[in-house]
Amino acid sequence: MALHFVPTAKAKNILDQLRKLYPEAHCGLDYRSPFELLIATILSAQCTDKRVNLITPDLFKKADSPQKMLQLGEKGLMSYIKTCGLFQAKTKNILATCQKLVHEFNGEVPQNFDALTQLPGVGRKTANVVISNAFGTPAIAVDTHVFRVSRRLGLAKGKNPLQVELELQKTIPRAHWTEAHHLLIAHGRGLCDARKPACDACPLQRGCRYFSGLKKSRKS
Ligand code: SF4
């Protein structure tokens, strides 16, 4: 599929409005180091940030480094994260990732996107969250909210997260990638709900592809 790029002016206008709506938009996960952010982000797949933030304070008190996480072992780690979706697979991935960090990266989280995506359980989205929030490298992590909201607003048309990420990268100036990610998530969690978007209260109605489709279907 050919990628779709909207004019940067349109993207700027949308970001300006989102900035006004969500001046506090930021990473929803609690962390104190790149390692904690990496683990929290792995845990957040198929799980809410809120739930992850309930789990991680006790976990990180006990294991705030890959070495300490490995010492917990499978049973120990599972006992901390068992209220999180897919906790068995996440336990395996976290321990395998910690092994790799210890043996190949001196116990440090790599700052490089390609190296991060080689860690078990770390895909594009997780790697983008880590490089942008922990290391300050501009990135647009496309999660379910970013995917839905950017398509509804007409910022992207891609059929999968990678296509949407590439379209957003082209449309939004690099310096604003990380901020755009936080703003689109904030809107997805706020007014632009997946099932019941609050379009009547949304200042982005004008120019929203989803809303104009809704208006047409109301008329017919
Ligand atoms: S008008 Fe509706 S669909 Fe469009 S961005 Fe606002 S809440 Fe989302």
Residues whose N, C-alpha, C, O or C-beta is under 5 A from the ligand:
A	BS01	SF4	R152 L191 C192 P197 A198 C199 C202 L204 Q205 C208 Y210 F211
